[in-house]
Amino acid sequence: MLQGSDVQHILTVVVFGLVALAAFYFGAGLLHRSGRAGAWLFIWIWLAASLLNGAVGVARAGIPVLNEIGAFIPIFGIPAVLAWYLAYRHGDGAV
């Protein structure tokens, strides 16, 4: 069962992910890349960060693996689905 602090952590990480996605999407233009390329790169970096967050939760905070899997779904899923939408909303999806 999720407690208030668990929900707050999930929300905080998801909001951070959305802010990071915005930075990747709009910041890609500074490197003369498309927002689509920035969103695509974000998905892979966010996957690594989300897995690291789960590993730290299990190893250092003693959170059960099943709870971390449950938290991983929104933590990775919400920003990644939005990034996928931004990356593929125009054309054929070629990056």
DSSP file (Angstrom, degrees, kcal/mol; ACC not computed):
  #  RESIDUE AA STRUCTURE BP1 BP2  ACC     N-H-->O    O-->H-N    N-H-->O    O-->H-N    TCO  KAPPA ALPHA  PHI   PSI    X-CA   Y-CA   Z-CA
    1    1 A M              0   0    0      0, 0.0     2,-0.3     0, 0.0    66,-0.0   0.000 360.0 360.0 360.0 134.1    0.0    0.0    0.0
    2    2 A L        -     0   0    0      4,-0.1     2,-0.2     2,-0.0    65,-0.0  -0.538 360.0-153.7 -77.1 137.5    1.3    3.4   -0.9
    3    3 A Q     >  -     0   0    0     -2,-0.3     4,-2.2     1,-0.1     3,-0.3  -0.593  33.4 -97.8-101.2 170.1    1.9    5.9    1.8
    4    4 A G  H  > S+     0   0    0      1,-0.2     4,-2.3    -2,-0.2     5,-0.2   0.870 123.7  50.8 -56.5 -41.0    1.8    9.7    1.5
    5    5 A S  H  > S+     0   0    0      2,-0.2     4,-2.2     1,-0.2    -1,-0.2   0.846 108.4  53.1 -69.0 -32.2    5.6   10.0    1.2
    6    6 A D  H  > S+     0   0    0     -3,-0.3     4,-2.4     2,-0.2    -2,-0.2   0.933 110.9  45.8 -66.0 -45.3    5.7    7.3   -1.5
    7    7 A V  H  X S+     0   0    0     -4,-2.2     4,-2.7     1,-0.2     5,-0.2   0.901 111.9  52.3 -64.1 -41.0    3.1    9.2   -3.6
    8    8 A Q  H  X S+     0   0    0     -4,-2.3     4,-2.5    -5,-0.2    -1,-0.2   0.903 109.5  49.4 -62.6 -41.2    5.0   12.4   -3.0
    9    9 A H  H  X S+     0   0    0     -4,-2.2     4,-2.5     2,-0.2     5,-0.2   0.934 111.7  48.4 -63.4 -45.2    8.2   10.9   -4.2
   10   10 A I  H  X S+     0   0    0     -4,-2.4     4,-2.5     1,-0.2    -2,-0.2   0.935 113.5  46.9 -60.9 -46.6    6.6    9.5   -7.3
   11   11 A L  H  X S+     0   0    0     -4,-2.7     4,-2.6     1,-0.2     5,-0.2   0.902 111.6  51.3 -62.6 -41.0    5.0   12.8   -8.2
   12   12 A T  H  X S+     0   0    0     -4,-2.5     4,-2.4    -5,-0.2    -1,-0.2   0.925 112.4  45.2 -62.0 -45.3    8.2   14.7   -7.6
   13   13 A V  H  X S+     0   0    0     -4,-2.5     4,-2.4     2,-0.2    -2,-0.2   0.898 112.9  50.8 -68.2 -39.4   10.2   12.4   -9.9
   14   14 A V  H  X S+     0   0    0     -4,-2.5     4,-2.2    -5,-0.2    -2,-0.2   0.930 111.2  48.0 -62.8 -44.6    7.5   12.5  -12.6
   15   15 A V  H  X S+     0   0    0     -4,-2.6     4,-2.3     1,-0.2    -2,-0.2   0.915 111.1  51.1 -62.8 -42.0    7.4   16.3  -12.5
   16   16 A F  H  X S+     0   0    0     -4,-2.4     4,-2.7     1,-0.2    -1,-0.2   0.912 109.2  52.0 -59.3 -41.8   11.2   16.4  -12.7
   17   17 A G  H  X S+     0   0    0     -4,-2.4     4,-2.4     1,-0.2    -2,-0.2   0.884 108.6  49.8 -62.1 -39.4   11.0   14.1  -15.7
   18   18 A L  H  X S+     0   0    0     -4,-2.2     4,-2.0     2,-0.2    -1,-0.2   0.884 111.5  48.3 -68.0 -37.8    8.5   16.4  -17.4
   19   19 A V  H  X S+     0   0    0     -4,-2.3     4,-2.1     2,-0.2    -2,-0.2   0.912 112.1  49.5 -66.6 -42.2   10.8   19.4  -16.8
   20   20 A A  H  X S+     0   0    0     -4,-2.7     4,-2.6     1,-0.2    -2,-0.2   0.898 108.6  53.5 -63.1 -39.9   13.8   17.4  -18.1
   21   21 A L  H  X S+     0   0    0     -4,-2.4     4,-3.1     1,-0.2     5,-0.2   0.923 107.6  50.3 -60.4 -44.0   11.7   16.4  -21.2
   22   22 A A  H  X S+     0   0    0     -4,-2.0     4,-2.7     1,-0.2     5,-0.4   0.906 110.3  50.6 -60.4 -41.0   11.0   20.1  -21.8
   23   23 A A  H  X S+     0   0    0     -4,-2.1     4,-2.0     1,-0.2    -2,-0.2   0.913 114.3  43.6 -64.1 -42.6   14.7   20.9  -21.5
   24   24 A F  H  X S+     0   0    0     -4,-2.6     4,-1.3     2,-0.2    -2,-0.2   0.929 116.1  47.5 -66.5 -44.9   15.6   18.1  -24.0
   25   25 A Y  H  < S+     0   0    0     -4,-3.1     4,-0.3    13,-0.2    13,-0.2   0.938 124.3  29.3 -65.5 -49.2   12.8   18.9  -26.4
   26   26 A F  H >< S+     0   0    0     -4,-2.7     3,-0.8    -5,-0.2     4,-0.3   0.801 117.5  58.2 -83.2 -28.6   13.4   22.7  -26.6
   27   27 A G  H >X S+     0   0    0     -4,-2.0     3,-1.1    -5,-0.4     4,-0.7   0.706  87.8  75.7 -73.5 -20.0   17.1   22.5  -25.9
   28   28 A A  G ><>S+     0   0    0     -4,-1.3     5,-2.4     1,-0.3     3,-1.0   0.835  86.6  63.3 -60.4 -31.0   17.8   20.3  -28.9
   29   29 A G  G X45S+     0   0    0     -3,-0.8     3,-1.5    -4,-0.3    -1,-0.3   0.812  93.3  61.3 -63.6 -29.9   17.3   23.4  -31.0
   30   30 A L  G <45S+     0   0    0     -3,-1.1    -1,-0.3    -4,-0.3    -2,-0.2   0.773 106.2  46.9 -66.8 -24.6   20.4   25.0  -29.4
   31   31 A L  G <<5S-     0   0    0     -3,-1.0    -1,-0.3    -4,-0.7    -2,-0.2   0.150 122.9-107.3-100.9  17.2   22.4   22.0  -30.8
   32   32 A H  T < 5S+     0   0    0     -3,-1.5     2,-0.3     1,-0.2    -3,-0.2   0.854  81.9 124.1  59.2  37.8   20.8   22.4  -34.2
   33   33 A R      < -     0   0    0     -5,-2.4    -1,-0.2    -6,-0.1     2,-0.1  -0.785  64.7-101.0-118.0 165.0   18.7   19.3  -33.7
   34   34 A S     >  -     0   0    0     -2,-0.3     4,-1.8    61,-0.2     3,-0.2  -0.461  26.3-117.2 -82.5 158.8   15.0   18.8  -33.9
   35   35 A G  H  > S+     0   0    0      1,-0.2     4,-2.5     2,-0.2     5,-0.2   0.835 117.2  61.9 -60.2 -32.4   12.7   18.6  -30.9
   36   36 A R  H  > S+     0   0    0      1,-0.2     4,-2.3     2,-0.2    -1,-0.2   0.910 103.1  48.0 -60.0 -43.7   12.0   15.1  -32.1
   37   37 A A  H  > S+     0   0    0      1,-0.2     4,-2.4     2,-0.2    -1,-0.2   0.886 111.2  51.1 -65.6 -39.0   15.6   14.1  -31.7
   38   38 A G  H  X S+     0   0    0     -4,-1.8     4,-2.1   -13,-0.2   -13,-0.2   0.900 111.0  47.7 -64.7 -40.7   15.7   15.7  -28.2
   39   39 A A  H  X S+     0   0    0     -4,-2.5     4,-1.8     2,-0.2    -2,-0.2   0.899 111.2  51.1 -66.9 -40.5   12.6   13.8  -27.2
   40   40 A W  H  X S+     0   0    0     -4,-2.3     4,-1.1     1,-0.2    -2,-0.2   0.921 111.6  47.0 -63.0 -44.6   14.0   10.5  -28.6
   41   41 A L  H  X S+     0   0    0     -4,-2.4     4,-2.1     1,-0.2     3,-0.2   0.894 107.6  58.2 -62.7 -40.0   17.3   11.0  -26.7
   42   42 A F  H  X S+     0   0    0     -4,-2.1     4,-3.4     1,-0.2     5,-0.3   0.895  98.1  59.9 -57.5 -41.5   15.3   11.8  -23.5
   43   43 A I  H  X S+     0   0    0     -4,-1.8     4,-1.9     1,-0.2    -1,-0.2   0.914 109.1  42.5 -56.0 -45.0   13.5    8.5  -23.6
   44   44 A W  H  X S+     0   0    0     -4,-1.1     4,-1.9    -3,-0.2    -1,-0.2   0.899 116.6  46.3 -71.3 -40.3   16.8    6.5  -23.3
   45   45 A I  H  X S+     0   0    0     -4,-2.1     4,-2.4     1,-0.2    -2,-0.2   0.901 112.9  50.6 -68.0 -39.0   18.3    8.8  -20.7
   46   46 A W  H  X S+     0   0    0     -4,-3.4     4,-2.7    -5,-0.2    -2,-0.2   0.857 106.5  55.3 -67.8 -34.7   15.1    8.7  -18.7
   47   47 A L  H  X S+     0   0    0     -4,-1.9     4,-2.4    -5,-0.3    -1,-0.2   0.946 110.4  45.6 -60.3 -47.6   15.0    4.9  -18.8
   48   48 A A  H  X S+     0   0    0     -4,-1.9     4,-2.3     1,-0.2    -2,-0.2   0.917 114.4  48.0 -62.3 -43.5   18.5    4.8  -17.3
   49   49 A A  H  X S+     0   0    0     -4,-2.4     4,-2.3     2,-0.2    -1,-0.2   0.888 111.9  49.8 -65.4 -38.8   17.6    7.4  -14.7
   50   50 A S  H  X S+     0   0    0     -4,-2.7     4,-2.1     2,-0.2    -2,-0.2   0.899 111.4  48.1 -68.0 -40.8   14.4    5.6  -13.8
   51   51 A L  H  X S+     0   0    0     -4,-2.4     4,-2.4     2,-0.2    -2,-0.2   0.902 111.8  50.2 -65.0 -40.2   16.1    2.2  -13.5
   52   52 A L  H  X S+     0   0    0     -4,-2.3     4,-2.5     2,-0.2     5,-0.2   0.906 108.1  53.3 -63.5 -41.5   18.8    3.8  -11.3
   53   53 A N  H  X S+     0   0    0     -4,-2.3     4,-2.0     1,-0.2    -2,-0.2   0.914 111.1  46.5 -58.8 -43.7   16.1    5.4   -9.1
   54   54 A G  H  X S+     0   0    0     -4,-2.1     4,-2.1     2,-0.2    -2,-0.2   0.901 111.1  51.3 -66.3 -41.0   14.6    2.0   -8.6
   55   55 A A  H  X S+     0   0    0     -4,-2.4     4,-3.0     1,-0.2     5,-0.3   0.900 110.9  48.2 -64.1 -40.5   17.9    0.3   -7.9
   56   56 A V  H  X>S+     0   0    0     -4,-2.5     4,-2.6     1,-0.2     5,-1.4   0.896 109.3  54.3 -66.4 -38.9   18.7    3.0   -5.3
   57   57 A G  H  <5S+     0   0    0     -4,-2.0     6,-2.6    -5,-0.2     4,-0.2   0.894 115.5  38.6 -61.4 -40.2   15.3    2.5   -3.7
   58   58 A V  H  <5S+     0   0    0     -4,-2.1     4,-0.5     4,-0.2    -2,-0.2   0.940 124.2  37.7 -74.7 -48.4   15.8   -1.2   -3.3
   59   59 A A  H  <5S+     0   0    0     -4,-3.0    -3,-0.2    -5,-0.2    -2,-0.2   0.893 131.3  21.2 -74.9 -41.8   19.5   -1.2   -2.3
   60   60 A R  T  <5S+     0   0    0     -4,-2.6    -3,-0.2    -5,-0.3    -2,-0.1   0.831 129.8  37.6-100.6 -36.8   19.7    1.9   -0.1
   61   61 A A  S   <S-     0   0    0     -5,-1.4    -3,-0.2    -4,-0.2    -4,-0.1   0.555  97.4-127.1 -95.9  -7.8   16.2    2.6    1.1
   62   62 A G        +     0   0    0     -4,-0.5    -4,-0.2    -6,-0.3    -3,-0.1   0.771  48.7 161.1  71.6  25.8   15.2   -1.0    1.5
   63   63 A I        -     0   0    0     -6,-2.6    -1,-0.2    -7,-0.1    -2,-0.1  -0.632  46.5-105.2 -79.9 135.1   12.0   -0.7   -0.6
   64   64 A P     >  -     0   0    0      0, 0.0     4,-1.9     0, 0.0     3,-0.3  -0.272  23.6-121.4 -60.7 146.9   10.7   -4.1   -1.8
   65   65 A V  H  > S+     0   0    0      1,-0.2     4,-2.4     2,-0.2     5,-0.2   0.879 111.9  56.4 -57.4 -41.8   11.3   -4.8   -5.5
   66   66 A L  H  > S+     0   0    0      1,-0.2     4,-2.0     2,-0.2    -1,-0.2   0.889 106.9  49.3 -60.9 -39.7    7.6   -5.2   -6.2
   67   67 A N  H  > S+     0   0    0     -3,-0.3     4,-2.0     2,-0.2    -1,-0.2   0.894 110.5  50.6 -65.6 -39.2    6.9   -1.7   -4.8
   68   68 A E  H  X S+     0   0    0     -4,-1.9     4,-2.3     2,-0.2    -2,-0.2   0.871 108.0  52.4 -67.6 -35.9    9.7   -0.3   -7.0
   69   69 A I  H  X S+     0   0    0     -4,-2.4     4,-1.3     2,-0.2    -1,-0.2   0.922 109.9  49.5 -63.5 -42.7    8.3   -2.0  -10.0
   70   70 A G  H  < S+     0   0    0     -4,-2.0    -2,-0.2     1,-0.2    -1,-0.2   0.862 113.9  45.0 -62.9 -36.3    4.9   -0.4   -9.2
   71   71 A A  H  X S+     0   0    0     -4,-2.0     4,-2.0     1,-0.2    -1,-0.2   0.813 105.2  62.8 -76.5 -30.8    6.6    3.0   -8.8
   72   72 A F  H  X>S+     0   0    0     -4,-2.3     4,-3.0     1,-0.2     5,-0.7   0.858  92.2  66.2 -61.5 -36.1    8.7    2.6  -12.0
   73   73 A I  H  X5S+     0   0    0     -4,-1.3     4,-2.1     1,-0.2     5,-0.3   0.945 112.5  28.2 -58.3 -54.8    5.5    2.4  -14.2
   74   74 A P  H  >5S+     0   0    0      0, 0.0     4,-1.6     0, 0.0    -1,-0.2   0.878 119.0  57.9 -73.9 -33.6    4.4    6.0  -13.6
   75   75 A I  H  <5S+     0   0    0     -4,-2.0    -2,-0.2     1,-0.2    -3,-0.2   0.939 124.7  20.8 -62.0 -46.6    7.9    7.4  -13.0
   76   76 A F  H  X5S+     0   0    0     -4,-3.0     4,-2.1    -5,-0.2     5,-0.2   0.885 123.9  56.8 -84.0 -42.0    9.2    6.1  -16.4
   77   77 A G  H  X<S+     0   0    0     -4,-2.1     4,-2.8    -5,-0.7     5,-0.3   0.882 101.0  50.5 -64.1 -46.7    5.9    5.8  -18.2
   78   78 A I  H  X S+     0   0    0     -4,-1.6     4,-1.8    -5,-0.3    -1,-0.2   0.963 117.9  36.8 -63.7 -54.3    4.3    9.3  -18.0
   79   79 A P  H  > S+     0   0    0      0, 0.0     4,-2.4     0, 0.0    -1,-0.2   0.893 118.3  52.3 -64.4 -36.4    7.3   11.3  -19.2
   80   80 A A  H  X S+     0   0    0     -4,-2.1     4,-2.7     2,-0.2    -2,-0.2   0.895 108.3  49.6 -68.1 -39.4    8.3    8.6  -21.8
   81   81 A V  H  X S+     0   0    0     -4,-2.8     4,-2.3    -5,-0.2    -1,-0.2   0.915 112.8  47.6 -65.2 -41.1    4.8    8.4  -23.3
   82   82 A L  H  X S+     0   0    0     -4,-1.8     4,-2.5    -5,-0.3    -2,-0.2   0.906 112.4  49.5 -65.2 -40.1    4.8   12.2  -23.6
   83   83 A A  H  X S+     0   0    0     -4,-2.4     4,-2.5     2,-0.2    -2,-0.2   0.912 109.9  51.1 -64.3 -41.9    8.2   12.1  -25.1
   84   84 A W  H  X S+     0   0    0     -4,-2.7     4,-1.9     2,-0.2    -2,-0.2   0.920 110.0  50.2 -60.7 -43.1    7.1    9.5  -27.6
   85   85 A Y  H  X S+     0   0    0     -4,-2.3     4,-0.8     1,-0.2    -2,-0.2   0.932 112.5  46.4 -60.4 -46.2    4.2   11.6  -28.6
   86   86 A L  H  < S+     0   0    0     -4,-2.5     3,-0.3     1,-0.2     4,-0.2   0.872 113.6  49.4 -65.0 -36.3    6.4   14.6  -29.1
   87   87 A A  H  < S+     0   0    0     -4,-2.5    -1,-0.2     1,-0.2    -2,-0.2   0.811 122.8  30.3 -72.5 -29.4    8.9   12.6  -31.1
   88   88 A Y  H  < S+     0   0    0     -4,-1.9    -1,-0.2    -5,-0.2    -2,-0.2   0.236  85.9  98.9-118.5  13.6    6.3   11.0  -33.4
   89   89 A R  S  < S+     0   0    0     -4,-0.8     2,-0.4    -3,-0.3    -1,-0.1   0.708  83.4  53.7 -76.4 -17.7    3.5   13.5  -33.7
   90   90 A H  S >  S-     0   0    0     -4,-0.2     3,-0.9    -3,-0.2    -1,-0.1  -0.951 110.0 -32.8-118.6 135.8    4.8   14.8  -37.1
   91   91 A G  T 3  S-     0   0    0     -2,-0.4     0, 0.0     1,-0.2     0, 0.0  -0.147 107.3 -29.6  66.3-149.3    5.6   12.7  -40.2
   92   92 A D  T 3  S-     0   0    0      2,-0.1    -1,-0.2     1,-0.0    -4,-0.1   0.427  83.4-106.8 -90.6  -1.0    6.9    9.2  -40.2
   93   93 A G    <   +     0   0    0     -3,-0.9     2,-0.2     1,-0.3    -2,-0.1   0.527  62.9 155.2  88.4   6.4    8.8    9.3  -36.9
   94   94 A A              0   0    0      1,-0.2    -1,-0.3    -6,-0.1   -57,-0.1  -0.496 360.0 360.0 -68.3 133.7   12.3    9.4  -38.4
   95   95 A V              0   0    0     -2,-0.2   -61,-0.2   -59,-0.1    -1,-0.2   0.441 360.0 360.0 -91.0 360.0   14.7   11.0  -36.0
